[in-house]
Amino acid sequence: MKNLIVGAGLSGCALANKIAAELNEDVLIIDKRNHIAGNIYDYKDIETGITVHKYGPHIFHTNNKEVWDFLSQFTKWHPFFFKPNTVIEGNIVTLPFNLKTLYELFPDETAAKIETKLINTYGFGTKISISQLRNNNDTTINFIANYIYENVYKHYTEKQWGTNINDINSSVINRLLIHISNDCRYFQDKFQAIPLNGYTKMIENMLNHPNIEVNLETEFKDINTSDFSRIIYTGSIDELFNYKYGLLPYRSLIFDTMKINKEYFLKSAMTTFPNNYNFTRITEHKYFLDEKASHTIVTFEYPTEYKTDKNERYYPINNEKTLIMYNKYLNEVHKKKNLFVLGRLGNYKYYNMDTIVENAINLFKEKIK
Ligand SMILES: Cc1cc2nc3c(=O)[nH]c(=O)nc-3n(C[C@H](O)[C@H](O)[C@H](O)COP(=O)(O)OP(=O)(O)OC[C@H]3O[C@@H](n4cnc5c(N)ncnc54)[C@H](O)[C@@H]3O)c2cc1C
């Protein structure tokens, strides 16, 4: 059996490893980029030794032990709790919004009054959405709900998606919860870490198998598919069928990375700027692996429109219309024997890295093995 995997991102590489190692079959994995690892690609800046996440900050987190154990074959880990900041009225404060954030923004007496009300209403240790908070009619809760909505959610979301917040599905806005506790961690998963030698090294180890061949700077359209008995495609599903049902829309990003002659620029690995500037956030890379250097490297992230073949696809724009279009493409996939789609582009869905690996493992178990 000869397998073709299109895309050397986490999806394609996890599956390539499973097929090569467990089925002892040959795999050719191709990518149009000049590097492996897809969007989790990182590299070491030679001058400073700082590991840079080229396509935005990536923090691995999961509750799935099978996924954790699978990846642990290819890397050791640097334990890392993601504790970002946000800027509100010029103050750098903790994000997600929690009880500590109240004391960073308000006089102690006001913060204590709001804190007591929140704890009495929702219970200490709970997590609530901004919609839940805004639906409460109590005067104190109403005040803090509107304050958080305006300063944390509204302008960030509008910048991120380039549209009015009222046109955005509330599930997107409600993803980031408010913590009625002092838990400043962005994620609460059992396992949270960064690969000790970087994501690219982890992927390199995954591909290091005699049955796997990697061809970079290779487009799917230039491959003779009749040479392969199974094809797994992790690119955008609309491109696979020449956009016959229309273009699936995405939101794109511009990453502006620079070296700064300063030991540290900001207080944590990531700071969001909901209310100022055109960028949404700044990533300071040396925090991820606690790398020491006299300089620092930061990336300013600007959301932008996705234009076919001009820039990269990052976030799928999921709504009723795009779901109908996606299902037409998926139907085409199902008509073909031994063609499978996988990953954030193949499935047209935002997935965290752990779900990406889980999906690759499940596809292997259910359809390939
Ligand atoms: C800004 C940002 C930050 C993120 N941060 C986190 C985080 O902190 N934690 C987390 O868990 N997840 C995070 N994610 C999600 C994470 O990036 C994805 O889960 C993961 O990268 C998806 O892997 P993939 O293999 O499906 O896709 P990709 O990594 O995009 O790989 C697909 C590959 O296919 C190649 N390809 C496409 N079409 C073709 C073609 N026609 N021919 C040849 N090659 C092709 C592409 O070049 C690409 O390399 C983040 C995502 C973004 C956008």
PDBQT file of the ligand as one rigid body, heavy atoms in Angstrom, charges set to zero:
ROOT
HETATM    1  C1  LIG A 401      -2.735  32.086  15.370  1.00  0.00    +0.000 C 
HETATM    2  C2  LIG A 401      -3.022  30.690  15.853  1.00  0.00    +0.000 A 
HETATM    3  C3  LIG A 401      -2.647  30.311  17.138  1.00  0.00    +0.000 A 
HETATM    4  C4  LIG A 401      -2.916  29.019  17.592  1.00  0.00    +0.000 A 
HETATM    5  N1  LIG A 401      -2.562  28.683  18.869  1.00  0.00    +0.000 NA
HETATM    6  C5  LIG A 401      -2.848  27.448  19.346  1.00  0.00    +0.000 A 
HETATM    7  C6  LIG A 401      -2.516  27.098  20.687  1.00  0.00    +0.000 A 
HETATM    8  O1  LIG A 401      -1.997  27.899  21.465  1.00  0.00    +0.000 OA
HETATM    9  N2  LIG A 401      -2.824  25.828  21.103  1.00  0.00    +0.000 N 
HETATM   10  C7  LIG A 401      -3.421  24.905  20.290  1.00  0.00    +0.000 A 
HETATM   11  O2  LIG A 401      -3.668  23.776  20.726  1.00  0.00    +0.000 OA
HETATM   12  N3  LIG A 401      -3.720  25.213  18.994  1.00  0.00    +0.000 NA
HETATM   13  C8  LIG A 401      -3.445  26.455  18.509  1.00  0.00    +0.000 A 
HETATM   14  N4  LIG A 401      -3.747  26.769  17.192  1.00  0.00    +0.000 N 
HETATM   15  C9  LIG A 401      -4.297  25.708  16.307  1.00  0.00    +0.000 C 
HETATM   16  C10 LIG A 401      -3.155  24.926  15.584  1.00  0.00    +0.000 C 
HETATM   17  O3  LIG A 401      -2.395  25.823  14.807  1.00  0.00    +0.000 OA
HETATM   18  C11 LIG A 401      -3.790  23.843  14.704  1.00  0.00    +0.000 C 
HETATM   19  O4  LIG A 401      -4.515  22.957  15.500  1.00  0.00    +0.000 OA
HETATM   20  C12 LIG A 401      -2.779  23.009  13.875  1.00  0.00    +0.000 C 
HETATM   21  O5  LIG A 401      -1.717  23.743  13.393  1.00  0.00    +0.000 OA
HETATM   22  C13 LIG A 401      -3.516  22.369  12.703  1.00  0.00    +0.000 C 
HETATM   23  O6  LIG A 401      -2.677  21.443  12.041  1.00  0.00    +0.000 OA
HETATM   24  P1  LIG A 401      -3.069  20.920  10.570  1.00  0.00    +0.000 P 
HETATM   25  O7  LIG A 401      -2.065  19.899  10.227  1.00  0.00    +0.000 OA
HETATM   26  O8  LIG A 401      -4.508  20.557  10.508  1.00  0.00    +0.000 OA
HETATM   27  O9  LIG A 401      -2.935  22.218   9.635  1.00  0.00    +0.000 OA
HETATM   28  P2  LIG A 401      -1.640  23.007   9.124  1.00  0.00    +0.000 P 
HETATM   29  O10 LIG A 401      -0.670  23.154  10.224  1.00  0.00    +0.000 OA
HETATM   30  O11 LIG A 401      -2.132  24.232   8.482  1.00  0.00    +0.000 OA
HETATM   31  O12 LIG A 401      -1.005  22.039   8.029  1.00  0.00    +0.000 OA
HETATM   32  C14 LIG A 401      -1.544  21.911   6.727  1.00  0.00    +0.000 C 
HETATM   33  C15 LIG A 401      -0.384  21.905   5.763  1.00  0.00    +0.000 C 
HETATM   34  O13 LIG A 401      -0.879  21.548   4.474  1.00  0.00    +0.000 OA
HETATM   35  C16 LIG A 401      -0.151  22.257   3.507  1.00  0.00    +0.000 C 
HETATM   36  N5  LIG A 401      -0.956  22.297   2.281  1.00  0.00    +0.000 N 
HETATM   37  C17 LIG A 401      -2.194  22.819   2.145  1.00  0.00    +0.000 A 
HETATM   38  N6  LIG A 401      -2.645  22.669   0.900  1.00  0.00    +0.000 NA
HETATM   39  C18 LIG A 401      -1.666  22.030   0.205  1.00  0.00    +0.000 A 
HETATM   40  C19 LIG A 401      -1.540  21.609  -1.153  1.00  0.00    +0.000 A 
HETATM   41  N7  LIG A 401      -2.510  21.794  -2.049  1.00  0.00    +0.000 N 
HETATM   42  N8  LIG A 401      -0.386  21.003  -1.532  1.00  0.00    +0.000 NA
HETATM   43  C20 LIG A 401       0.628  20.815  -0.630  1.00  0.00    +0.000 A 
HETATM   44  N9  LIG A 401       0.545  21.195   0.669  1.00  0.00    +0.000 NA
HETATM   45  C21 LIG A 401      -0.581  21.798   1.083  1.00  0.00    +0.000 A 
HETATM   46  C22 LIG A 401       0.058  23.623   4.140  1.00  0.00    +0.000 C 
HETATM   47  O14 LIG A 401       1.168  24.279   3.563  1.00  0.00    +0.000 OA
HETATM   48  C23 LIG A 401       0.285  23.269   5.607  1.00  0.00    +0.000 C 
HETATM   49  O15 LIG A 401       1.660  23.164   5.924  1.00  0.00    +0.000 OA
HETATM   50  C24 LIG A 401      -3.556  28.078  16.734  1.00  0.00    +0.000 A 
HETATM   51  C25 LIG A 401      -3.933  28.479  15.443  1.00  0.00    +0.000 A 
HETATM   52  C26 LIG A 401      -3.708  29.770  15.022  1.00  0.00    +0.000 A 
HETATM   53  C27 LIG A 401      -4.166  30.182  13.649  1.00  0.00    +0.000 C 
ENDROOT
TORSDOF 0
